[in-house]
Each structure stands twice: as C-alpha cells, then as structure tokens.
Amino acid sequence: MGGAVSAGVDHDDLIDKLKEADYIKSSGIEFVFRAVDRGFYFLPECQESAYKDLAWKKGNIHLSAPCIYGEVMESLDLTPGLSFLNLGSGTGYLSTMVGLILGPYGVNHGVELHADVIEYAYNRLNEFKRTSPALDCYEFCEPSFIKGNSLCLNSATRQYDRVYCGAACPENHENYMKNLLKVGGVLVMPLNDQLMQITRKSDVTWESRVVLPVSFSTLQLPAPEDNNTSVTLPEVNPLQLQEICRSVIRALLRKEAQEEYPNIVIRKRKTYLPKRRRLFPNLIIPILESSEDEGGAPGEFGRPTLLLSGGFRSIGSVIDIASTISRRRPRIDYLQEVLGDTEESSAMDEESEGEDTEDDEAEVAGEESITKRKCKVPKREKIDSGVCADMENAHRSSTESEISSTEEEQMEVNSDSDSDFVNCTHKGSIQKVVTDDDKDVPVYSLIMRSKILALPLPPSLKSFLNYHRQF
C-alpha cells in the first residue's frame, strides 16, 4: 500500500510531498510529522526505503505507508489530554507522534502481538527520549506497549477517546471495536478494504465515513489456546508533582522562547533542489565540404567534423543538423561521381599523345568548366542547404546550454546528507544543497537548554528539567 507520492530525499522532503498531495492537511499534523523522523524507525540496512511512500516490513517489524499515516492522523482529530489506544502498535512510530499531541495529561496505550516488536519499540522510544529535539517543542505523553492479541482485550477494559487499528478488522469483530470507544470518541480502522472513520454519537449509535480505499492484512485471530487468555491494559495513574512542575516550567520557557524568536524551528533543515539531469556526451558529426577552406588543392573533398557539445538542454538541434546533412549527401555523392569520371577521362587524355589539337583544346575547356564547378558547387550547396543556419542555431543552443549547465550546477543534491542515500556523481562533480546551517536560525533545543541553564536551580534539578539529557 502506498506509492501515492514520489520518494523523498529525506524526511522533510517526504513531508513536503505528502502535504502537496493533501495527505497532510493541517499545520499541527504537519509539525508533528516533521518532529518524528520516519527513518529513525527503520533498521540500519533498510534506510534506503525510509522515505518512500510505501509500506515496509522486515520480519515482524512493520510500518504502513506515509500517506496512510497522514490520513490516519488527520482522521483521529487529536487534542491534548485525550486517551488513545493503538491496536497493533508495531514500532511505536504512530504512538510517538500521537503522544506529542496528547501532552502530559493524555493516555497513550498500545497492544502488540509480537514480543520482539515490543522490545524494538521500547528501544526506539528510549532513544527518541534521549536524542530527539521534539521533546523541546512538545510536552510528551509517553506510550506504554502491552503484549497480546488485540481481539482478546479484557471485557472490563476502559474505553478510549481515540482508537486506531493497524490491520483489517474482520467483519464479525466490528462491534467489538466500536465498543472500545467512549461516547464522542473516534475509531479509525480498515474495514472491507476501506479506511473508515467511525464516531460514537451515543451508546447505541455510530456515524461512519470512508476516508480512502486501502489494502491491509487482516488482524490475526486468537488461537484456540488463547481464548481463555485476556489482555489487561495498564492502569492510568496521575502524574507526580515533580512531573507536573517540570511540564509547567518547560511550557513557560517554551512560550518565552517563541515570543523572543518567532521563527524558531525544531531543527535546521536541508532544502534539496532538483538533481542535475544526466548530460549527453560530446557528439561528433561529420560534415562534407570543400577542403579548399583547409588549404588543400582545389577539387579535393575533405571530411572535417563538427564537434557539438553534449550540454544541450535538448538534442533536437543536433538531430536537425544531422537531418540536413543526410539530405545533402545524395547530391554530394552525385558530384563526386561526376568529378571521378572527369578525372579518369583526363588521365586517359594525357596518355593519348596523337590526338587532334582541337580535341585537346575542347577537353581543356571542359576541365576548366568542371574545375569551376568543383570549387563553387559545394560552397553553394553548403549555403543553400541551410547548414550555416543550423550551425548558428547550434552555437546559440550551445551558449544557452553553458548557461543552463551553470544554473543546473546549483540544482544538485548533496550526497552527504543525513538520509543515508548514496549518490553517484559524474567524475567528481560537486552537488549543491541549500541548507539552513549557514543561517542564524534559532533551534528549540539550543534555546531551551540555555534558558534551563540560566535558571537559579541546583544542577540536579536542571538535569531533571532537561529529561536528564546532556546540555
């Protein structure tokens, strides 16, 4: 599933394309998508697929296509403080994005069938908390992942404001899913090859809307031995006073930073411009013309060549010249044949010493006449054929090509980007990328750290305020 947009060069480029294609509509969802790098949840050996709009699976680890996640996040209609249940939580990518919106007072639970996937999800979550700059511009509702089958939830399980099912729901379990919702809650799940948004209007009424056609694998039904095994979700405990204080202080510092730096960003991004298109190699086109221009003897045909640069924006002008030359060729072949016959007859005349004087004079006159034709006809043909005009156009195209090549040199993608893509450049040509690194762009992490360090607090409390990350 996926392929709705072309692959991105990096994460920000992929989000730009999803936004242009209207899979990401609201600015709030866009900022959250930018805050959580999709490539962060891919295995190191699979990074080349991280920014493609395709679903990805390696063993039990699975990620849906980015366009699907965009529609899901928009359809969930998330706000701070809500409770969220992710059935088939996988790597925790979606749960992490949702947690940034829910904030410190939300509830964020996930159910996953495979133990190795839960281990991978917690590994990514811990690394995210340690390194991600997103924690400096959002208050985070940390997800909790539970092992078990999503269709075996305890009947006493609490209801949630938002529920997402990451696999196709069997038709006979539709009501089971609906009953996980509070009144006013929203359920997003694949059902009958459609991604559905279902809103609970009352205890007995629901409103359904088709989001888009999809193709998902079906939820794994419980094995017979699992019928007596129910999944119990975590209890919801209130935040400790220290955690509430940290959230409030960070929110005040963040608001102050936004007022001081209106253009503050999560991180400095690289703006990739279109790659330079591959240029044609130099083309050598033979053009037959009189060798008189080269200082040769009159009447001899040389074969000088025209070297055309391969840097044309289009090869159309080259094809026009070649076509013109091909039209000239039959006429030139005819002249060569006539001249060849004349030279043979001249040689035979020189060997015949006993011929009549009048015949000699006639042949001399004939030779002079043909010699003039030899010198003049090719030059006249060169002008009449339009080759000169084509040459002039070719020169003009070559000049434009040099200009376009200069412009295209500024439209390169840096192969040393953070996206782990390998770019093969032609003979060491340097590809260019426009970055924010050279600009004085304020970043949340730097500003927040400096403000925390400026507080009149002991180092231990400053470390706590910074989630025990290094300053």
KOLKOLFI-116750 format. One record per residue (C-alpha): x negated, y negated, z negated; residue number from 1. Coordinates in steps of 0.02 Angstrom, whole numbers, plus 50000, padded with zeros to 5 digits. Each point is the difference from the previous one (the first is absolute). Last residue first. Example, Ala and Ser with C-alpha at 12.3 -4.5 7.8 and 13.67 -1.06 7.14 Angstrom:
% residues 2
     px     py     pz  seq
  49316  50053  49643    2
  50069  50172  49967    1
% end
This chain:
% residues 471
     px     py     pz  seq
  48829  48997  48603  471
  50006  50188  49983  470
  50170  50079  49976  469
  50072  50035  49829  468
  50175  49954  50060  467
  49943  49817  50015  466
  50101  49946  49848  465
  49923  50145  49903  464
  49825  49943  50049  463
  50041  49824  49942  462
  50064  50073  49837  461
  49837  50094  49971  460
  49895  49848  50047  459
  50077  49892  49861  458
  50123  49865  50056  457
  49985  49814  50039  456
  50056  50024  50182  455
  49874  49950  50134  454
  49959  50181  50042  453
  50183  50032  50038  452
  50006  49848  50116  451
  49843  50056  50093  450
  50068  50175  50019  449
  50166  49936  50068  448
  49916  49887  50128  447
  49882  50136  50063  446
  50135  50133  50012  445
  50131  49886  50078  444
  49889  49943  50144  443
  49973  49818  50051  442
  49949  49975  50182  441
  49845  49893  50028  440
  49970  50063  50176  439
  49854  50103  50064  438
  50074  50161  49932  437
  50168  49963  50081  436
  49951  50103  50150  435
  50002  49982  50190  434
  49923  50153  50078  433
  49868  50009  50136  432
  49931  50150  50092  431
  49815  49999  50035  430
  49948  50082  50164  429
  49871  50132  49958  428
  50005  50089  50165  427
  50189  50018  50010  426
  50082  50015  49829  425
  50062  50160  49923  424
  50116  49959  49856  423
  50013  50119  49854  422
  50149  49967  49889  421
  49970  50001  49813  420
  50132  49864  49973  419
  49888  49884  49900  418
  49927  49925  50157  417
  49827  50033  50066  416
  50058  50026  50179  415
  50048  49818  50012  414
  50138  49980  50127  413
  49966  49885  50148  412
  50093  49851  50073  411
  49859  49871  49996  410
  49905  50096  50134  409
  50160  49988  50098  408
  49982  49813  50016  407
  49823  50016  50068  406
  50058  50138  50116  405
  50144  49889  50056  404
  49877  49862  50045  403
  49888  50120  50094  402
  50153  50071  50086  401
  50055  49827  50054  400
  49831  49975  50082  399
  50012  50172  50081  398
  50176  49961  50059  397
  49934  49840  50083  396
  49858  50097  50079  395
  50124  50131  50061  394
  50112  49865  50069  393
  49853  49926  50093  392
  49952  50172  50063  391
  50180  50029  50054  390
  49998  49835  50096  389
  49837  50049  50080  388
  50071  50171  50042  387
  50145  49921  50094  386
  49976  50107  50154  385
  49982  49849  50114  384
  49843  49939  49912  383
  49908  50166  49999  382
  50061  50038  50177  381
  49926  49838  50066  380
  49834  50042  49921  379
  50005  50175  50070  378
  50044  49934  50175  377
  49865  49869  50010  376
  49834  50090  49996  375
  50047  50156  50093  374
  50109  49905  50125  373
  49855  49887  50040  372
  49892  50154  50025  371
  50136  50072  50114  370
  49992  49849  50115  369
  49812  49999  50000  368
  49999  50184  50042  367
  50123  49976  50143  366
  49895  49859  50073  365
  49848  50113  49990  364
  50102  50137  50082  363
  50049  49886  50144  362
  49821  49941  50021  361
  49940  50178  50007  360
  50136  50048  50126  359
  49945  49856  50111  358
  49821  50058  49989  357
  50042  50174  50067  356
  49940  50152  49908  355
  49828  50077  50015  354
  49942  49978  49820  353
  50133  50107  49915  352
  49934  50031  49821  351
  50053  49824  49946  350
  50176  50028  50069  349
  50019  50163  49899  348
  49959  49906  49841  347
  50127  49865  50043  346
  50133  50133  50031  345
  49969  50072  49828  344
  50009  49827  49920  343
  50167  49965  50086  342
  50076  50165  49942  341
  49950  49962  49820  340
  50070  49824  50013  339
  50169  50066  50055  338
  50003  50132  49863  337
  49945  49876  49869  336
  50137  49881  50055  335
  50132  50138  49984  334
  49938  50047  49827  333
  50015  49817  49949  332
  50181  49995  50059  331
  50043  50161  49909  330
  49917  49935  49838  329
  50088  49834  49985  328
  50160  50073  49928  327
  49899  50097  49870  326
  49912  49839  49950  325
  50167  49915  49968  324
  50058  50145  49892  323
  49838  49994  49900  322
  50024  49815  49970  321
  50179  50023  49942  320
  49948  50144  49886  319
  49872  49887  49916  318
  50130  49865  49973  317
  50119  50127  49919  316
  49870  50060  49875  315
  50081  49896  49864  314
  49922  49903  49856  313
  49842  50020  50098  312
  49845  50039  49898  311
  49935  50132  50119  310
  49892  49873  50090  309
  49998  50016  50188  308
  49839  50036  50092  307
  50023  49973  50187  306
  49888  50107  50106  305
  49884  49970  50147  304
  50016  50125  50142  303
  49903  49927  50147  302
  50051  49999  50181  301
  49864  49961  50124  300
  50042  49886  50147  299
  49885  49860  49955  298
  49844  50059  49909  297
  50006  49992  49812  296
  49988  49840  49898  295
  50130  50048  49872  294
  50136  49892  50078  293
  49964  50084  50168  292
  50044  50164  49920  291
  50177  49980  50067  290
  50135  50062  49886  289
  50062  50161  49925  288
  50062  49984  49821  287
  49957  50139  49877  286
  50095  49993  49834  285
  49904  50023  49839  284
  50112  50001  49846  283
  49935  49958  49827  282
  50080  50105  49863  281
  50183  49970  49957  280
  50036  49921  49833  279
  50079  50088  49851  278
  50129  49888  49917  277
  49942  49895  49855  276
  50095  50047  49842  275
  50147  49892  49949  274
  49970  49891  49845  273
  49986  50070  49826  272
  50039  49885  49854  271
  49904  50056  49847  270
  50080  49974  49832  269
  49944  49917  49841  268
  50094  50077  49856  267
  50161  49975  49903  266
  50018  49821  50060  265
  50004  49823  49925  264
  50063  49867  50120  263
  50090  49898  49867  262
  49844  49996  49891  261
  50030  49898  49840  260
  50185  50042  49989  259
  49970  50182  50045  258
  49861  50013  49870  257
  50114  49929  49864  256
  50135  50125  50044  255
  49872  50140  49992  254
  49936  49943  49831  253
  50178  49995  49933  252
  50039  50175  50069  251
  49838  50066  49927  250
  50046  49933  49828  249
  50176  50075  50009  248
  49940  50171  50058  247
  49864  50007  49868  246
  50122  49952  49864  245
  50123  50136  50056  244
  49860  50129  50001  243
  49945  49950  49825  242
  50179  50011  49935  241
  50017  50178  50064  240
  50117  50030  50144  239
  50164  50092  49971  238
  50005  50188  50033  237
  50095  50083  50141  236
  49999  50187  49982  235
  49915  50101  50133  234
  50100  50109  50121  233
  50049  50178  49956  232
  49997  50124  50144  231
  50107  50154  49979  230
  49946  50181  50010  229
  50142  50125  49997  228
  50022  49997  50189  227
  49811  50004  50026  226
  49989  50191  50013  225
  50120  49996  50147  224
  49887  49874  50091  223
  50063  49821  50004  222
  50031  49926  50172  221
  49857  49905  50081  220
  50063  49834  50063  219
  50015  49999  50189  218
  49866  49932  50115  217
  50040  49828  50065  216
  50053  49933  50170  215
  50071  49826  50002  214
  50138  49896  50080  213
  50017  49826  49921  212
  50082  49911  49852  211
  50172  50081  50004  210
  50112  49924  49866  209
  50101  50085  49863  208
  50115  49930  49865  207
  50040  50105  49850  206
  50156  50026  49893  205
  50033  50110  49848  204
  49913  49918  49854  203
  50000  49834  50088  202
  49915  49911  50145  201
  49851  50117  50016  200
  49896  49942  50148  199
  49935  50125  50129  198
  49865  49949  50124  197
  49975  50140  50125  196
  49852  50050  50108  195
  50082  50107  50133  194
  49952  50175  50057  193
  50149  50078  49908  192
  49951  49916  49836  191
  49836  49910  49965  190
  50006  49906  49834  189
  50023  49827  49926  188
  50108  49988  49843  187
  50054  49831  49931  186
  50075  49962  49830  185
  50155  49895  49965  184
  50069  50135  49886  183
  49849  50098  49944  182
  49931  50127  50121  181
  49945  50180  49970  180
  50178  50055  50042  179
  49971  49958  50182  178
  49858  50126  50014  177
  50106  50146  49936  176
  50141  49941  50113  175
  49888  50023  50152  174
  49937  50171  49945  173
  50111  50105  50117  172
  49940  49896  50147  171
  49818  50045  49970  170
  49898  49842  49969  169
  49861  49962  50123  168
  49840  49956  49908  167
  49932  49846  49911  166
  50152  49969  49890  165
  50011  49824  49932  164
  50102  49946  49849  163
  50034  49825  49934  162
  50097  49944  49846  161
  49976  50167  49913  160
  50106  50123  49902  159
  49933  50096  49851  158
  49973  50186  50012  157
  50121  50102  49894  156
  50029  50123  50144  155
  49813  50033  50002  154
  49926  49980  50172  153
  49982  50158  50103  152
  50023  49931  50177  151
  49844  49893  49987  150
  49895  50154  49966  149
  49869  49976  49867  148
  49844  49907  49945  147
  50027  49828  49924  146
  49915  49838  50054  145
  50003  49839  49899  144
  49987  49833  50091  143
  49919  49844  49925  142
  50111  49847  50006  141
  49875  49866  50051  140
  50002  49812  49973  139
  49945  49928  50167  138
  49866  49880  50064  137
  49850  50064  49902  136
  50056  50182  50005  135
  49995  49992  50191  134
  49810  49975  49995  133
  49984  50190  49993  132
  49845  50074  49919  131
  50038  50083  49832  130
  50189  50010  50010  129
  49990  50070  50177  128
  49867  50126  49948  127
  50115  50063  49862  126
  50146  50011  50120  125
  49899  50090  50134  124
  49944  50134  49875  123
  50177  50011  49932  122
  50067  50033  50176  121
  49864  50131  50036  120
  50044  50095  49841  119
  50185  49989  50045  118
  49958  50067  50174  117
  49904  50147  49925  116
  50150  50042  49888  115
  50121  50015  50146  114
  50187  49968  49981  113
  49999  49813  49965  112
  50122  49895  49898  111
  49967  49814  49978  110
  50051  49874  49867  109
  49985  49810  49994  108
  50099  49905  49867  107
  49995  49810  49997  106
  49951  49879  49862  105
  49820  49972  50055  104
  50040  49954  50180  103
  50122  50086  50118  102
  49920  49922  50155  101
  49823  50064  49973  100
  50070  50169  49946   99
  50089  50021  50168   98
  49834  49987  50091   97
  49924  50129  49883   96
  50148  50118  50017   95
  49984  49992  50190   94
  49816  50049  49997   93
  50020  50129  49860   92
  49912  50137  50099   91
  50156  50108  50007   90
  50153  49927  49912   89
  50120  50134  50061   88
  50151  49927  49912   87
  49956  49821  49952   86
  50107  49933  49857   85
  50007  49813  49965   84
  50064  49897  49852   83
  50023  49813  50025   82
  49907  49863  49904   81
  49943  49897  50148   80
  50102  50012  50161   79
  50005  50131  50138   78
  50120  50001  50148   77
  49969  50185  50036   76
  50035  49971  50186   75
  49851  49884  50027   74
  49880  50122  49916   73
  50071  50146  50099   72
  49992  49907  50166   71
  49817  49957  49973   70
  49959  50174  49937   69
  50073  50072  50161   68
  49897  49880  50108   67
  49843  50053  49905   66
  50024  50184  50050   65
  50024  50120  49854   64
  49853  50057  49894   63
  49960  50180  49951   62
  49879  50096  49891   61
  50046  50184  49992   60
  49866  50051  50124   59
  49960  49844  50098   58
  50151  49909  50067   57
  50019  49832  50087   56
  50154  49913  50071   55
  49960  49879  50140   54
  49989  49812  50021   53
  49812  50007  50006   52
  49900  49908  49868   51
  49938  50148  49898   50
  49968  50119  50145   49
  49812  49967  50016   48
  49988  50015  49810   47
  50027  50188  50006   46
  49829  50059  49936   45
  50010  49885  49849   44
  50172  50066  49949   43
  50137  49871  50022   42
  50081  49905  49855   41
  49887  49847  50008   40
  50033  49989  50188   39
  50175  49936  49961   38
  49929  49846  49913   37
  50118  49937  49865   36
  50008  49809  49987   35
  50045  49975  50183   34
  50156  50107  49980   33
  50048  49902  49845   32
  49980  49835  50092   31
  50109  50061  50145   30
  50136  50063  49883   29
  50013  49827  49920   28
  49993  49913  50169   27
  50155  50091  50061   26
  50017  50090  50167   25
  49878  50145  50013   24
  50056  50119  50136   23
  50033  49846  50107   22
  49878  50049  50140   21
  49898  49842  49964   20
  49996  50047  49816   19
  49941  50176  50037   18
  49866  49927  50113   17
  49935  49879  49869   16
  50003  50141  49871   15
  49887  50105  50113   14
  49880  49854  50021   13
  49993  49976  49812   12
  49956  50184  49975   11
  49862  50008  50129   10
  49984  50011  50189    9
  50185  50040  50009    8
  50074  50138  50107    7
  50140  49954  50117    6
  50179  49987  49938    5
  50147  50121  49997    4
  49883  50150  49997    3
  50091  50076  49852    2
  50065  50173  49961    1
% end
